């Protein structure tokens, strides 16, 4: 039977492969975010499944497992019809696994190498003398495991290792210890998803009457149902009575004929791993799980830390400074120019010359560094972003989201400084009306200057006894005086009239600067805090889809 064929109630190999690929994809997605210890079983399964599927699927590896004195070695020899595994009263008797292969040994050697059975413990059951008596078991690899309750710790570890590799497990119990707590709690209940590859054999049934055998089998079935192994076959057998091996042999023949045990085992392992991983995946979580209110709070906190209010105030002061330098009375402009532009004091008003070479280097600003309280507020807000994103997710994702939110914290101050430096603050913009007012101020000053010079010339002529200039009057005031005083008063009045307009413009400049700064800060917050969190949320969403495939949902 090929890998992609199906039998009744069998496992579709293509579906199994799809589930294994989904598990691999799940692990690739969650490995960077979840603790390694939580994923060991899944990683082991992916590695083991790849190895098992690359080996012979024409062979079925069945293990006889049981406690000390259960008679599994005797049962092993009885099924093989040869004494291959040692049997005795000294405990533990079985220290290493023994294997018997029905059919040629060579094709099964790679499989046995992978399982870890030593070459000297491998036996061939079928021979030419058997004719077709053993043909129904051809392809069976039967293992006799050490006792799982052995006093030797190494034997227990070997049992645990082999139980994770075989295709099917035959649990051998006896009438005295079939209810053993270690058997049920440490082993059978751990294989609750493996009923399809589990057989439980009540050995030494020849010691019981038929009625007692039925009672024990019924009680054993009840215990298995409590272990979650509902539907697992429960058989009675005896190594000393060949006639009582028929049911077990028939079950093994059916397993061999189907060639499905390896696939069923891997499918059951996937079911178990899917249940285990289910605790790490909860309800859906969208990439925009970090809502606008959280981002807005983050922006407010980052803006305060980056000094946005101070820069916005500087932008307003710069507007007034530049407006005064352009529209005020010309002589006072000299004094104004002696003062430094508030934005320049913060290294925020420098503009490159037209012929400057383009560069991506952004100079540092002189905005005051955030104080301890502001830094603490940023840290709390960053953690709040992670907490908001983690709210609907299982607890295991909380540390990953917190780490993601803080992953770029060391780069955040420089990023905020660059955002401030690159923000458009309007420092290089000069309104047209400023120039018009500046021209009027010069015109008024020129008028006052003409009047002043006219008056000086009149005084000089009178002092020299020369004919006086004709001084027309406006009312009772000479025209030169009107020109001088009128030019001065007009310039002052114009500046006083424009001051409220300049103040209003400064307020608008502050609002525009603050909006631009907050937009830049928002981008920094999204890029350095929210984006890493959304990467985790995206991985979670994809992992959730992959796990649904693993669990065949």
MARTI-721222 format. One record per residue (C-alpha): residue in one letter; y, z, x. Coordinates in steps of 0.2 Angstrom, whole numbers, padded with zeros to 4 digits, always signed. Layout:
// MARTI-721222
AYZX/...
// end
This chain:
// MARTI-721222
X+0000+0000+0000/X+0017-0005+0007/X+0032+0007+0009/X+0041-0001-0006/X+0027-0001-0018/X+0025+0012-0032/X+0011+0021-0041/X+0011+0030-0057/X+0021+0046-0055/X+0024+0041-0037/X+0039+0041-0026/X+0049+0025-0025/X+0051+0023-0006/X+0067+0013-0008/X+0075+0027-0019/X+0069+0040-0006/X+0077+0030+0008/X+0093+0029-0002/X+0093+0048-0004/X+0090+0051+0014/X+0104+0039+0019/X+0115+0049+0006/X+0111+0065+0015/X+0115+0058+0032/X+0132+0052+0025/X+0135+0069+0017/X+0132+0077+0034/X+0143+0066+0043/X+0157+0070+0030/X+0155+0089+0030/X+0150+0092+0049/X+0168+0094+0054/X+0172+0106+0041/X+0157+0117+0036/X+0148+0130+0047/X+0134+0123+0057/X+0122+0137+0052/X+0124+0131+0034/X+0118+0113+0038/X+0103+0116+0050/X+0090+0113+0036/X+0098+0097+0031/X+0100+0090+0049/X+0082+0095+0052/X+0076+0086+0037/X+0085+0070+0041/X+0078+0070+0059/X+0060+0074+0053/X+0061+0061+0039/X+0066+0048+0051/X+0052+0052+0062/X+0039+0054+0049/X+0043+0037+0040/X+0042+0029+0057/X+0024+0035+0059/X+0008+0030+0050/X+0010+0031+0031/X-0009+0026+0030/X-0013+0043+0036/X-0010+0059+0025/X-0008+0075+0034/X-0015+0090+0024/X-0014+0108+0031/X-0026+0122+0026/X-0015+0138+0026/X-0019+0155+0022/X-0020+0173+0027/X-0032+0182+0039/X-0049+0183+0031/X-0046+0170+0018/X-0059+0159+0024/X-0049+0144+0028/X-0058+0140+0044/X-0074+0141+0035/X-0067+0129+0022/X-0061+0117+0035/X-0078+0116+0043/X-0086+0114+0026/X-0075+0100+0021/X-0078+0092+0038/X-0097+0096+0037/X-0096+0101+0055/X-0092+0117+0064/X-0075+0112+0072/X-0064+0127+0070/X-0070+0144+0076/X-0075+0157+0063/X-0078+0175+0067/X-0074+0193+0062/X-0062+0195+0077/X-0044+0193+0071/X-0034+0183+0073/X-0048+0169+0075/X-0037+0154+0074/X-0024+0153+0087/X-0020+0135+0087/X-0021+0121+0074/X-0036+0111+0074/X-0036+0093+0066/X-0050+0082+0060/X-0047+0064+0056/X-0057+0053+0044/X-0057+0036+0052/X-0053+0030+0069/X-0043+0043+0080/X-0032+0031+0089/X-0021+0026+0075/X-0018+0044+0070/X-0014+0050+0088/X+0005+0047+0087/X+0006+0056+0071/X-0004+0071+0079/X+0007+0070+0094/X+0022+0072+0083/X+0014+0086+0073/X+0010+0095+0089/X-0009+0096+0089/X-0017+0097+0106/X-0028+0082+0111/X-0043+0094+0114/X-0041+0101+0096/X-0043+0084+0088/X-0059+0078+0080/X-0066+0063+0072/X-0076+0065+0056/X-0082+0048+0051/X-0095+0039+0060/X-0107+0025+0058/X-0121+0037+0052/X-0111+0042+0037/X-0111+0025+0030/X-0098+0025+0015/X-0101+0044+0012/X-0084+0048+0019/X-0075+0032+0015/X-0065+0040+0001/X-0057+0052+0013/X-0053+0038+0026/X-0035+0041+0032/X-0035+0060+0029/X-0029+0071+0044/X-0035+0089+0039/X-0027+0103+0049/X-0033+0121+0050/X-0018+0132+0054/X-0017+0149+0062/X-0015+0164+0050/X+0002+0166+0043/X+0000+0185+0043/X-0007+0185+0061/X-0002+0200+0072/X+0003+0187+0085/X+0021+0182+0082/X+0018+0166+0091/X+0004+0161+0078/X+0017+0165+0063/X+0030+0154+0072/X+0017+0140+0074/X+0012+0141+0055/X+0031+0140+0050/X+0033+0125+0061/X+0018+0115+0055/X+0022+0119+0037/X+0038+0110+0039/X+0029+0094+0046/X+0013+0091+0035/X+0013+0080+0020/X+0003+0092+0009/X-0002+0110+0009/X-0018+0118+0003/X-0015+0137+0001/X-0032+0146+0003/X-0033+0163-0005/X-0047+0175-0008/X-0051+0186-0023/X-0044+0202-0014/X-0027+0196-0008/X-0022+0182-0019/X-0007+0192-0025/X-0002+0197-0008/X+0017+0199-0008/X+0020+0191+0009/X+0011+0176+0003/X+0021+0174-0013/X+0038+0180-0007/X+0039+0173+0011/X+0030+0156+0007/X+0024+0151-0010/X+0041+0155-0018/X+0050+0145-0004/X+0041+0130-0009/X+0046+0130-0027/X+0051+0112-0027/X+0035+0106-0018/X+0023+0108-0033/X+0018+0090-0031/X+0012+0092-0013/X+0004+0110-0016/X-0014+0114-0020/X-0019+0133-0021/X-0038+0136-0018/X-0046+0152-0023/X-0059+0153-0010/X-0075+0164-0009/X-0076+0162-0028/X-0095+0163-0026/X-0093+0182-0025/X-0086+0182-0043/X-0095+0179-0060/X-0089+0164-0070/X-0079+0175-0081/X-0070+0184-0067/X-0067+0168-0059/X-0058+0162-0074/X-0048+0178-0076/X-0042+0177-0057/X-0038+0159-0059/X-0027+0163-0074/X-0018+0177-0065/X-0016+0167-0050/X-0008+0153-0061/X+0004+0165-0068/X+0009+0171-0051/X+0012+0153-0046/X+0023+0150-0061/X+0034+0165-0056/X+0035+0157-0039/X+0042+0141-0047/X+0026+0131-0043/X+0022+0127-0061/X+0010+0113-0062/X+0002+0115-0045/X-0017+0113-0045/X-0027+0129-0044/X-0045+0127-0039/X-0060+0138-0036/X-0071+0135-0021/X-0083+0142-0009/X-0086+0137+0009/X-0104+0144+0007/X-0108+0134-0009/X-0106+0115-0006/X-0107+0112-0024/X-0091+0122-0026/X-0081+0110-0015/X-0081+0096-0027/X-0064+0099-0036/X-0055+0102-0019/X-0063+0087-0011/X-0059+0076-0027/X-0041+0082-0026/X-0040+0077-0007/X-0048+0060-0011/X-0035+0057-0024/X-0021+0062-0012/X-0028+0050+0001/X-0030+0036-0011/X-0012+0037-0018/X-0004+0036+0000/X+0010+0046-0008/X+0009+0063+0000/X+0021+0059+0014/X+0034+0052+0002/X+0032+0066-0011/X+0034+0079+0003/X+0050+0071+0009/X+0056+0069-0009/X+0053+0088-0012/X+0061+0093+0004/X+0077+0083-0002/X+0076+0092-0019/X+0076+0109-0010/X+0090+0104+0002/X+0100+0097-0012/X+0098+0114-0021/X+0103+0123-0005/X+0118+0112-0002/X+0124+0113-0021/X+0132+0130-0017/X+0144+0121-0005/X+0149+0108-0018/X+0158+0112-0034/X+0169+0104-0047/X+0179+0088-0042/X+0194+0089-0032/X+0207+0076-0031/X+0217+0071-0016/X+0233+0076-0025/X+0226+0094-0028/X+0241+0100-0018/X+0254+0098-0033/X+0272+0094-0032/X+0277+0112-0034/X+0268+0117-0019/X+0275+0102-0009/X+0292+0107-0015/X+0290+0125-0009/X+0284+0119+0008/X+0299+0107+0009/X+0311+0122+0005/X+0303+0133+0018/X+0303+0120+0032/X+0321+0115+0028/X+0326+0133+0030/X+0316+0134+0046/X+0324+0117+0053/X+0342+0122+0049/X+0345+0110+0035/X+0359+0121+0027/X+0368+0122+0044/X+0366+0104+0047/X+0372+0099+0029/X+0387+0111+0032/X+0391+0102+0048/X+0390+0085+0040/X+0403+0091+0027/X+0414+0098+0041/X+0412+0082+0051/X+0418+0072+0036/X+0434+0083+0035/X+0436+0081+0054/X+0435+0062+0054/X+0445+0061+0038/X+0459+0071+0046/X+0458+0062+0062/X+0461+0046+0052/X+0472+0050+0038/X+0483+0065+0043/X+0500+0064+0051/X+0498+0054+0067/X+0505+0067+0079/X+0493+0080+0073/X+0479+0068+0076/X+0480+0072+0094/X+0477+0090+0091/X+0462+0085+0080/X+0454+0075+0093/X+0454+0089+0105/X+0442+0098+0093/X+0423+0092+0094/X+0415+0085+0079/X+0404+0098+0071/X+0389+0085+0071/X+0392+0081+0089/X+0391+0100+0094/X+0373+0099+0087/X+0370+0082+0096/X+0368+0073+0079/X+0383+0061+0079/X+0379+0051+0095/X+0377+0032+0092/X+0370+0020+0104/X+0381+0006+0110/X+0378-0011+0103/X+0370-0018+0119/X+0359-0003+0122/X+0340-0006+0124/X+0330+0000+0109/X+0319+0015+0112/X+0308+0027+0102/X+0314+0042+0112/X+0323+0054+0100/X+0334+0067+0110/X+0333+0085+0105/X+0346+0092+0094/X+0356+0108+0097/X+0351+0115+0079/X+0348+0134+0081/X+0329+0138+0083/X+0321+0146+0068/X+0321+0165+0068/X+0305+0176+0066/X+0307+0178+0048/X+0308+0159+0045/X+0293+0156+0056/X+0283+0169+0046/X+0289+0160+0030/X+0283+0144+0036/X+0266+0151+0041/X+0264+0159+0024/X+0269+0143+0015/X+0256+0133+0025/X+0243+0145+0021/X+0248+0143+0002/X+0246+0124+0003/X+0228+0127+0009/X+0225+0141-0004/X+0231+0129-0018/X+0219+0115-0012/X+0205+0127-0010/X+0207+0135-0027/X+0194+0124-0036/X+0182+0122-0022/X+0168+0133-0016/X+0172+0147-0004/X+0164+0138+0011/X+0178+0125+0011/X+0192+0138+0012/X+0192+0140+0031/X+0191+0121+0034/X+0206+0119+0023/X+0216+0133+0031/X+0212+0125+0048/X+0217+0108+0042/X+0234+0114+0036/X+0237+0123+0052/X+0230+0110+0063/X+0247+0103+0068/X+0257+0119+0068/X+0261+0118+0086/X+0269+0101+0084/X+0278+0106+0068/X+0295+0112+0077/X+0297+0096+0087/X+0293+0085+0072/X+0306+0094+0062/X+0319+0092+0076/X+0315+0074+0077/X+0317+0072+0058/X+0334+0081+0059/X+0339+0070+0073/X+0334+0054+0065/X+0341+0058+0047/X+0355+0047+0041/X+0370+0059+0040/X+0384+0046+0038/X+0393+0051+0054/X+0396+0033+0059/X+0403+0027+0042/X+0422+0026+0040/X+0428+0022+0022/X+0441+0008+0020/X+0453+0019+0011/X+0454+0030+0026/X+0461+0016+0036/X+0473+0011+0022/X+0480+0029+0022/X+0481+0029+0041/X+0491+0013+0040/X+0503+0021+0028/X+0505+0037+0038/X+0510+0026+0053/X+0522+0017+0042/X+0529+0033+0036/X+0531+0039+0054/X+0539+0023+0059/X+0551+0025+0045/X+0555+0043+0050/X+0557+0037+0068/X+0569+0023+0063/X+0580+0036+0053/X+0579+0048+0068/X+0584+0035+0080/X+0598+0029+0069/X+0605+0047+0068/X+0604+0049+0087/X+0613+0033+0089/X+0627+0038+0078/X+0629+0055+0087/X+0629+0046+0103/X+0643+0033+0098/X+0654+0047+0091/X+0651+0057+0107/X+0657+0042+0117/X+0672+0038+0106/X+0665+0022+0101/X+0666+0014+0083/X+0653+0023+0072/X+0639+0013+0064/X+0640+0009+0046/X+0630+0023+0037/X+0626+0018+0019/X+0622+0033+0008/X+0609+0036-0005/X+0619+0047-0017/X+0627+0059-0005/X+0614+0058+0009/X+0616+0046+0023/X+0602+0032+0024/X+0596+0038+0041/X+0593+0055+0035/X+0584+0049+0020/X+0573+0038+0031/X+0569+0052+0043/X+0566+0066+0030/X+0558+0054+0018/X+0546+0047+0031/X+0541+0065+0036/X+0540+0072+0018/X+0530+0056+0012/X+0517+0058+0026/X+0515+0077+0022/X+0515+0074+0004/X+0502+0060+0006/X+0491+0072+0016/X+0492+0086+0003/X+0488+0074-0011/X+0473+0067-0002/X+0466+0085+0003/X+0457+0087-0013/X+0450+0070-0012/X+0444+0073+0006/X+0436+0090+0000/X+0427+0081-0014/X+0421+0068-0001/X+0415+0082+0010/X+0405+0089-0004/X+0397+0072-0007/X+0394+0070+0011/X+0385+0087+0011/X+0374+0083-0004/X+0370+0066+0004/X+0366+0073+0021/X+0355+0087+0013/X+0346+0074+0002/X+0342+0064+0017/X+0337+0079+0028/X+0326+0085+0014/X+0318+0068+0012/X+0314+0068+0031/X+0308+0086+0030/X+0297+0081+0016/X+0289+0067+0026/X+0286+0079+0040/X+0278+0092+0028/X+0267+0078+0020/X+0262+0071+0037/X+0259+0088+0047/X+0252+0099+0033/X+0247+0090+0017/X+0239+0075+0025/X+0226+0085+0035/X+0222+0095+0019/X+0220+0079+0009/X+0208+0072+0023/X+0197+0087+0019/X+0199+0085+0001/X+0194+0066+0003/X+0179+0071+0013/X+0174+0084+0000/X+0175+0071-0014/X+0165+0058-0004/X+0152+0072+0000/X+0151+0077-0018/X+0146+0059-0022/X+0134+0058-0008/X+0126+0074-0014/X+0124+0068-0031/X+0113+0054-0024/X+0103+0066-0014/X+0100+0076-0030/X+0097+0060-0040/X+0110+0065-0052/
// end
